[in-house]
């Protein structure tokens, strides 16, 4: 359900009202009941606590099944809407851990996470800056180092995967190494194969303006990124580049009358890759974590504290996240 003080519970309730179904909400019964109370009386689903996940199959139309994880704060409903609160951070982390446990046991096919607040997560004592890092840690088998993961932001027109994510720009540049770029290409290739693309076309963006212009504006393309692409191609991966970052996303965009030249673009840092996708529409973008042993998606927006409790939150991006999760689950099943 994401952060209880944000719009996560509301967008879930609105998505459910629109006919979502075939899903289990992991969260607080009271918080979800409050979220449904903001809907028109005739459209409110009945919030039902599940004693087992098997009960979900017997729910009637109009009933929303909620699986309550252990360790939720008893006074979570007292956490003020639209504000950072330690209890909301504790609850968000508890819900993620329970979702991962259920996915690892094969009881759920995939996870769609509503937005959480990074500051609330930190107040709760979590050492992770966001969903991705927490999922990475929790998704690893006991005693094993966390598997490498990557963040992908996608819509129907463009898919972009990031080499680096939530670090400063200076740190991101330092983290762009041949090893990190090659690992990103390999994770992207393997993930796309799970979606049913046997040979995905992967474009790799440069780091510098004009992809360095042959070394005039920086040599990372020649000394770091290029060798990673060559190594990937030696593995049989259809990777190419490095391409000028200011044009590669336009070349990859897939729209009627303009079939994209590439299936996915690998970007070197957070804003380089996310601005093009978000520009195409926040209501369409979906965050996908690649490299996890289960499907995980989320909407392309935050907790929107300014909208919490107003009833004005838009569930479109959450609906897209669920739709993509189901597509990816189906792709894995058919792989």
C-alpha positions as CSV (number, residue, x, y, z in Angstrom):
1,X,0.0,0.0,0.0
2,X,3.0,2.3,0.1
3,X,3.2,5.2,2.6
4,X,0.0,5.4,4.6
5,X,0.3,9.2,4.8
6,X,0.5,9.5,1.0
7,X,-1.7,8.8,-2.0
8,X,-0.8,5.1,-2.3
9,X,-3.9,3.7,-0.5
10,X,-6.2,6.1,-2.4
11,X,-4.9,5.1,-5.9
12,X,-5.2,1.5,-5.0
13,X,-8.8,2.0,-3.9
14,X,-9.6,3.9,-7.1
15,X,-7.9,1.3,-9.3
16,X,-10.0,-1.4,-7.5
17,X,-13.2,0.6,-8.0
18,X,-12.4,0.7,-11.8
19,X,-12.4,-3.1,-11.9
20,X,-8.9,-4.0,-11.0
21,X,-9.5,-7.2,-9.0
22,X,-7.5,-10.4,-9.1
23,X,-5.0,-8.9,-6.6
24,X,-4.3,-8.8,-2.9
25,X,-3.6,-5.6,-1.0
26,X,-0.8,-5.9,1.5
27,X,-1.3,-3.3,4.1
28,X,-3.4,-2.0,7.0
29,X,-7.1,-2.8,7.1
30,X,-7.9,0.5,8.7
31,X,-5.9,2.6,6.3
32,X,-7.5,0.9,3.3
33,X,-11.0,1.4,4.8
34,X,-10.2,5.1,5.2
35,X,-9.0,5.2,1.6
36,X,-12.2,3.6,0.3
37,X,-14.3,6.1,2.4
38,X,-13.1,8.9,0.1
39,X,-14.9,7.2,-2.9
40,X,-18.5,7.8,-3.7
41,X,-20.8,5.7,-1.5
42,X,-22.0,3.6,-4.4
43,X,-18.5,2.8,-5.6
44,X,-16.9,1.8,-2.3
45,X,-15.5,-1.7,-2.2
46,X,-16.0,-3.7,1.0
47,X,-12.6,-4.1,2.6
48,X,-12.1,-7.6,3.9
49,X,-9.3,-9.0,6.0
50,X,-7.9,-12.2,4.6
51,X,-7.1,-15.1,6.9
52,X,-5.2,-16.8,4.1
53,X,-4.4,-15.9,0.6
54,X,-6.6,-18.7,-0.6
55,X,-9.6,-16.7,0.6
56,X,-9.0,-14.2,-2.2
57,X,-10.5,-16.6,-4.7
58,X,-13.8,-16.7,-2.8
59,X,-14.3,-13.0,-2.5
60,X,-17.4,-11.5,-4.1
61,X,-17.4,-8.7,-6.7
62,X,-17.0,-5.4,-4.8
63,X,-14.9,-6.9,-2.1
64,X,-11.2,-5.9,-1.6
65,X,-9.0,-8.5,0.1
66,X,-6.4,-7.1,2.4
67,X,-3.5,-9.2,3.8
68,X,-2.2,-7.6,7.0
69,X,1.5,-8.3,7.6
70,X,2.9,-8.6,11.1
71,X,4.7,-5.7,12.8
72,X,2.4,-2.9,11.6
73,X,2.2,-0.1,14.1
74,X,-1.0,-0.3,16.1
75,X,-1.5,3.5,15.8
76,X,-0.8,3.8,12.1
77,X,-4.1,5.5,11.5
78,X,-3.0,8.3,13.8
79,X,-0.1,9.2,11.5
80,X,-1.1,12.6,9.9
81,X,-1.9,12.6,6.2
82,X,0.5,14.5,4.0
83,X,3.4,14.4,6.5
84,X,6.5,12.4,7.0
85,X,5.9,10.0,9.9
86,X,8.0,7.2,11.3
87,X,5.0,4.9,11.7
88,X,4.3,5.2,7.9
89,X,7.9,4.3,7.2
90,X,7.7,1.2,9.5
91,X,4.5,0.1,7.9
92,X,5.8,0.6,4.3
93,X,8.9,-1.5,5.0
94,X,6.8,-4.2,6.7
95,X,4.5,-4.5,3.7
96,X,7.4,-4.8,1.3
97,X,9.0,-7.5,3.4
98,X,5.8,-9.4,3.5
99,X,5.3,-9.0,-0.3
100,X,8.7,-10.4,-0.9
101,X,8.2,-13.3,1.4
102,X,4.9,-14.2,-0.4
103,X,6.6,-13.9,-3.8
104,X,9.5,-16.1,-2.8
105,X,7.1,-18.7,-1.6
106,X,5.2,-18.5,-4.9
107,X,2.0,-17.3,-3.3
108,X,1.9,-14.2,-5.5
109,X,2.9,-13.9,-9.1
110,X,4.3,-10.4,-8.9
111,X,4.5,-7.2,-6.7
112,X,3.2,-3.8,-7.5
113,X,4.4,-1.2,-5.0
114,X,2.5,2.0,-4.3
115,X,4.8,5.0,-3.5
116,X,6.7,5.2,-0.2
117,X,8.6,8.2,1.2
118,X,12.3,7.9,1.5
119,X,12.5,10.2,4.5
120,X,9.9,8.1,6.4
121,X,11.8,5.0,5.6
122,X,15.0,6.5,7.0
123,X,13.1,7.6,10.2
124,X,12.0,4.0,10.6
125,X,15.7,3.1,10.8
126,X,15.8,1.4,7.4
127,X,19.3,1.6,5.8
128,X,17.9,1.7,2.3
129,X,17.2,4.9,0.2
130,X,14.2,3.4,-1.5
131,X,12.1,0.5,-2.8
132,X,14.7,-0.8,-5.2
133,X,17.5,-1.2,-2.6
134,X,15.1,-2.7,0.0
135,X,13.7,-5.2,-2.6
136,X,17.2,-6.1,-3.6
137,X,18.2,-6.9,-0.1
138,X,15.1,-8.8,0.8
139,X,14.9,-10.7,-2.5
140,X,18.3,-12.4,-1.9
141,X,18.5,-15.9,-0.4
142,X,19.6,-15.9,3.2
143,X,23.4,-15.8,3.5
144,X,23.9,-14.6,-0.1
145,X,25.0,-11.2,-1.3
146,X,22.2,-9.2,-2.9
147,X,21.8,-9.9,-6.6
148,X,22.6,-6.9,-8.8
149,X,19.4,-5.1,-10.0
150,X,18.7,-2.2,-12.2
151,X,15.8,0.3,-12.5
152,X,13.9,0.5,-15.7
153,X,11.3,3.2,-16.5
154,X,9.0,2.2,-19.3
155,X,5.8,3.1,-21.1
156,X,4.3,1.9,-24.4
157,X,6.7,4.1,-26.4
158,X,10.0,4.0,-24.6
159,X,12.0,1.8,-22.2
160,X,15.1,3.0,-20.5
161,X,17.4,1.3,-17.9
162,X,19.7,3.1,-15.6
163,X,23.4,2.2,-14.8
164,X,23.3,4.4,-11.7
165,X,20.3,5.6,-9.7
166,X,19.9,7.4,-6.3
167,X,23.3,9.1,-5.9
168,X,24.7,12.5,-6.6
169,X,25.6,13.3,-10.2
170,X,29.3,13.4,-9.2
171,X,29.0,10.0,-7.6
172,X,27.1,8.7,-10.6
173,X,29.9,9.7,-13.0
174,X,32.4,7.9,-10.8
175,X,30.2,4.8,-10.7
176,X,30.0,4.6,-14.5
177,X,32.6,1.8,-15.1
178,X,33.1,-0.8,-17.8
179,X,31.9,-3.4,-15.3
180,X,28.8,-1.5,-14.2
181,X,27.8,-0.7,-17.8
182,X,28.4,-4.3,-18.9
183,X,26.4,-5.7,-16.0
184,X,23.5,-3.4,-16.9
185,X,23.5,-4.6,-20.5
186,X,23.5,-8.2,-19.4
187,X,20.7,-7.7,-16.8
188,X,18.7,-5.8,-19.4
189,X,19.2,-8.5,-22.1
190,X,18.3,-11.4,-19.7
191,X,15.2,-9.6,-18.4
192,X,13.9,-8.7,-21.9
193,X,14.3,-12.4,-22.9
194,X,12.0,-13.2,-20.0
195,X,9.4,-10.9,-21.5
196,X,9.5,-12.8,-24.7
197,X,12.2,-10.8,-26.7
198,X,14.7,-13.5,-27.8
199,X,17.2,-10.9,-29.1
200,X,16.4,-7.4,-27.7
201,X,18.0,-4.4,-29.5
202,X,19.8,-2.5,-26.8
203,X,21.1,1.0,-27.4
204,X,23.6,2.4,-25.0
205,X,23.7,6.2,-24.4
206,X,27.0,8.1,-24.0
207,X,27.9,10.0,-20.8
208,X,29.1,13.2,-22.4
209,X,27.5,15.6,-24.8
210,X,27.5,14.2,-28.3
211,X,28.8,10.9,-26.8
212,X,32.2,12.7,-26.3
213,X,32.6,13.7,-29.9
214,X,35.5,11.3,-30.4
215,X,37.2,12.3,-27.1
216,X,36.8,16.1,-27.5
217,X,34.3,16.4,-24.7
218,X,35.5,13.5,-22.5
219,X,36.8,10.0,-23.2
220,X,34.5,7.8,-21.1
221,X,32.8,6.6,-24.3
222,X,36.2,5.4,-25.6
223,X,37.7,4.0,-22.5
224,X,34.7,2.8,-20.4
225,X,31.4,2.5,-22.3
226,X,32.7,1.3,-25.7
227,X,34.6,-1.6,-24.2
228,X,31.5,-2.7,-22.2
229,X,29.5,-2.8,-25.4
230,X,32.2,-4.8,-27.2
231,X,32.2,-7.3,-24.4
232,X,28.4,-7.6,-24.5
233,X,28.5,-8.2,-28.3
234,X,31.1,-10.9,-27.7
235,X,28.5,-12.6,-25.5
236,X,26.0,-12.5,-28.4
237,X,24.0,-9.5,-27.1
238,X,22.6,-7.1,-29.6
239,X,24.0,-3.9,-28.0
240,X,25.2,-0.9,-29.9
241,X,26.5,2.6,-29.2
242,X,27.5,4.7,-27.4
243,X,25.0,7.1,-28.9
244,X,24.6,10.8,-28.3
245,X,22.2,11.1,-25.3
246,X,20.3,14.0,-26.8
247,X,19.0,11.9,-29.8
248,X,19.1,8.2,-28.9
249,X,15.8,8.4,-27.0
250,X,14.0,9.9,-30.0
251,X,15.4,7.1,-32.2
252,X,14.2,4.5,-29.8
253,X,10.7,5.9,-29.3
254,X,8.1,3.6,-30.8
255,X,4.9,5.3,-32.1
256,X,2.6,4.8,-35.1
257,X,4.6,5.8,-38.2
258,X,7.9,5.7,-36.4
259,X,8.9,2.2,-35.3
260,X,11.7,2.5,-32.7
261,X,15.2,1.6,-33.8
262,X,15.8,0.0,-30.4
263,X,13.8,-2.0,-27.8
264,X,15.4,-0.4,-24.8
265,X,18.0,2.4,-24.1
266,X,20.6,2.1,-21.3
267,X,21.3,5.5,-19.7
268,X,24.3,6.3,-17.6
269,X,22.5,8.2,-14.7
270,X,19.1,8.9,-13.2
271,X,17.9,12.1,-14.9
272,X,19.5,11.3,-18.3
273,X,17.2,8.2,-18.6
274,X,14.1,9.3,-16.7
275,X,13.5,12.8,-18.1
276,X,12.6,11.4,-21.6
277,X,10.2,8.8,-20.3
278,X,8.5,11.2,-17.8
279,X,8.2,13.8,-20.5
280,X,6.0,11.5,-22.4
281,X,3.5,11.4,-19.5
282,X,3.7,10.7,-15.8
283,X,0.4,8.8,-16.0
284,X,1.9,6.3,-18.4
285,X,5.4,5.6,-16.9
286,X,6.0,2.4,-14.9
287,X,9.1,1.6,-12.8
288,X,10.3,-2.0,-13.2
289,X,13.1,-3.5,-11.1
290,X,15.2,-5.8,-13.3
291,X,17.3,-8.6,-11.9
292,X,14.9,-9.7,-9.1
293,X,13.7,-13.3,-8.9
294,X,10.1,-12.0,-9.1
295,X,8.3,-9.3,-11.1
296,X,8.1,-5.9,-9.4
297,X,6.6,-2.7,-10.8
298,X,5.5,0.6,-9.4
299,X,3.9,3.8,-10.7
300,X,6.1,6.6,-11.9
301,X,5.4,9.2,-9.1
302,X,5.9,9.8,-5.4
303,X,3.7,10.0,-2.4
304,X,2.2,13.4,-3.4
305,X,1.6,14.5,0.2
306,X,-0.1,17.7,-1.1
307,X,-2.9,15.5,-2.5
308,X,-3.2,13.0,0.4
309,X,-6.7,12.8,1.7
310,X,-8.2,15.2,-0.9
311,X,-9.6,12.4,-3.1
312,X,-8.0,14.0,-6.1
313,X,-5.1,11.5,-6.7
314,X,-4.9,10.0,-10.2
315,X,-4.6,6.2,-10.3
316,X,-3.6,6.0,-14.0
317,X,0.1,5.3,-13.4
318,X,-0.8,2.7,-10.8
319,X,-3.1,1.0,-13.3
320,X,-0.3,1.0,-15.9
321,X,2.0,-0.6,-13.3
322,X,-0.4,-3.4,-12.7
323,X,-1.0,-3.9,-16.4
324,X,2.8,-4.1,-17.0
325,X,3.3,-6.5,-14.1
326,X,0.7,-8.8,-15.6
327,X,2.4,-8.6,-19.0
328,X,5.8,-9.4,-17.4
329,X,4.3,-12.3,-15.4
330,X,2.7,-13.7,-18.5
331,X,6.0,-13.4,-20.3
332,X,7.9,-15.3,-17.7
333,X,5.3,-18.0,-17.6
334,X,5.7,-18.4,-21.4
335,X,9.5,-18.2,-21.4
